[in-house]
Structures are given as C-alpha cells and as structure tokens.
Amino acid sequence: MSEQSAASTEEVASSTEEVASSTQEQFNYITSISERSNELAQHANTLYEEVKKFKI
C-alpha cells in the first residue's frame, strides 16, 4: 500500500469515527428529549385529573 493510500485510509477512518461520535451524541439528545416529553405528558395528565375534580 502506498503512503497516499495509507493516508487516505486513515482519513476515512477518522471521518467515520467523527460521524459515529456525532450520531451517538444526536441519539443521546433525542433520547433525552423523548424522556422529557414523556415526563411533560405525565405532568399534563396529572394536572388534567386534578382540574377535573373542580369541575361542576
């Protein structure tokens, strides 16, 4: 393998690693947003049930 090919291979490997890291970070953000969304839905449901108690 020539030096140019080795350098290209290393560059591709580095880029792939960056993409994988970025993808993992995005997945973590999406997971966090999903968890927060579920918590918010639970709070909204609790509030709805509490407000129903005061309806005549």
ROLOZA-966448 format. One record per residue (C-alpha): residue number from 1; x, y, z. Coordinates in nm, 2 decimals. Layout:
+-----+--------+--------+--------+
| num |     px |     py |     pz |
+-----+--------+--------+--------+
| NUM |      X |      Y |      Z |
...
+-----+--------+--------+--------+
This chain:
+-----+--------+--------+--------+
| num |     px |     py |     pz |
+-----+--------+--------+--------+
|   1 |   0.00 |   0.00 |   0.00 |
|   2 |   0.14 |   0.34 |  -0.09 |
|   3 |   0.18 |   0.62 |   0.16 |
|   4 |  -0.10 |   0.81 |  -0.02 |
|   5 |  -0.34 |   0.51 |   0.02 |
|   6 |  -0.25 |   0.47 |   0.39 |
|   7 |  -0.31 |   0.84 |   0.45 |
|   8 |  -0.65 |   0.82 |   0.27 |
|   9 |  -0.74 |   0.52 |   0.47 |
|  10 |  -0.65 |   0.69 |   0.80 |
|  11 |  -0.85 |   1.00 |   0.69 |
|  12 |  -1.16 |   0.78 |   0.61 |
|  13 |  -1.13 |   0.60 |   0.94 |
|  14 |  -1.10 |   0.93 |   1.13 |
|  15 |  -1.41 |   1.07 |   0.94 |
|  16 |  -1.60 |   0.76 |   1.02 |
|  17 |  -1.52 |   0.79 |   1.39 |
|  18 |  -1.63 |   1.15 |   1.39 |
|  19 |  -1.96 |   1.06 |   1.23 |
|  20 |  -2.01 |   0.77 |   1.48 |
|  21 |  -1.95 |   1.01 |   1.77 |
|  22 |  -2.18 |   1.27 |   1.62 |
|  23 |  -2.45 |   1.01 |   1.56 |
|  24 |  -2.42 |   0.89 |   1.92 |
|  25 |  -2.45 |   1.24 |   2.05 |
|  26 |  -2.76 |   1.31 |   1.84 |
|  27 |  -2.91 |   0.98 |   1.97 |
|  28 |  -2.85 |   1.09 |   2.32 |
|  29 |  -3.02 |   1.42 |   2.26 |
|  30 |  -3.32 |   1.25 |   2.10 |
|  31 |  -3.34 |   1.01 |   2.39 |
|  32 |  -3.33 |   1.30 |   2.64 |
|  33 |  -3.60 |   1.49 |   2.45 |
|  34 |  -3.82 |   1.18 |   2.44 |
|  35 |  -3.78 |   1.12 |   2.82 |
|  36 |  -3.86 |   1.49 |   2.89 |
|  37 |  -4.16 |   1.47 |   2.66 |
|  38 |  -4.29 |   1.17 |   2.85 |
|  39 |  -4.24 |   1.35 |   3.18 |
|  40 |  -4.43 |   1.65 |   3.05 |
|  41 |  -4.71 |   1.43 |   2.93 |
|  42 |  -4.74 |   1.27 |   3.27 |
|  43 |  -4.75 |   1.61 |   3.44 |
|  44 |  -5.01 |   1.73 |   3.19 |
|  45 |  -5.22 |   1.42 |   3.27 |
|  46 |  -5.19 |   1.48 |   3.64 |
|  47 |  -5.29 |   1.84 |   3.61 |
|  48 |  -5.59 |   1.74 |   3.39 |
|  49 |  -5.70 |   1.49 |   3.65 |
|  50 |  -5.67 |   1.75 |   3.93 |
|  51 |  -5.86 |   2.02 |   3.74 |
|  52 |  -6.14 |   1.77 |   3.67 |
|  53 |  -6.20 |   1.74 |   4.04 |
|  54 |  -6.30 |   2.11 |   4.05 |
|  55 |  -6.55 |   2.09 |   3.75 |
|  56 |  -6.91 |   2.12 |   3.84 |
+-----+--------+--------+--------+
